[in-house]
Amino acid sequence: MTNWRRTRRWSSWHDGAAAFARGVYAGIRNPIAHEAGDELEENEALEQLAAFSILARWIDTATVEKAP
């Protein structure tokens, strides 16, 4: 039986999810948290919410494994 975590598919998904998480936090969350008074247009706010929604869905479906 193949160890799922050693497959190219798992590695690609894991790397992509990690990069996406860093990106939405650096590019969306951090600037908004540090710039008081800036209001987003409705469509921009919805797009950003959608990005975080995808990340939240991925986190909800992830499993936590303990190291041996």
C-alpha positions in Angstrom: 0.0 0.0 0.0 1.3 3.4 -1.0 1.8 6.0 1.7 -0.6 8.8 0.6 1.7 11.5 1.9 4.6 10.4 -0.2 2.7 10.8 -3.5 3.2 13.7 -5.9 -0.5 14.5 -5.7 -0.4 14.9 -1.9 2.8 16.9 -2.0 1.4 19.3 -4.7 -1.8 19.8 -2.7 0.0 20.3 0.5 2.5 22.8 -1.0 -0.3 24.7 -2.8 -2.5 24.9 0.3 0.4 26.2 2.4 1.3 28.8 -0.3 -2.4 29.9 -0.6 -2.7 30.3 3.2 0.4 32.4 3.4 -0.8 34.5 0.4 -4.3 35.3 1.7 -2.9 36.2 5.1 -0.1 38.4 3.7 -2.1 39.9 0.8 -5.6 40.2 2.3 -5.7 39.9 6.1 -2.5 41.8 7.1 -3.1 45.0 5.0 -6.7 45.2 6.2 -5.8 44.7 9.8 -3.1 47.4 9.7 -4.9 50.1 7.7 -7.7 51.6 9.8 -10.4 53.4 8.0 -10.0 51.9 4.5 -13.3 50.6 3.2 -13.5 47.9 0.5 -15.8 47.9 -2.4 -18.5 45.3 -2.0 -17.2 43.1 -4.9 -13.7 43.2 -3.5 -14.8 42.3 -0.1 -16.8 39.3 -1.5 -13.9 38.1 -3.5 -11.6 38.2 -0.4 -14.3 36.4 1.6 -14.4 33.7 -1.0 -10.7 33.2 -0.8 -10.8 32.7 2.9 -13.8 30.5 2.5 -11.8 28.1 0.3 -9.0 28.1 2.8 -11.4 27.4 5.6 -12.9 24.5 3.7 -9.5 23.0 3.1 -8.7 23.3 6.8 -12.0 21.7 7.8 -11.3 18.7 5.5 -7.7 18.2 6.7 -6.6 15.5 9.1 -4.1 15.9 11.8 -1.5 13.2 12.1 1.0 12.7 15.0 4.6 12.2 14.1 5.9 8.7 15.1 
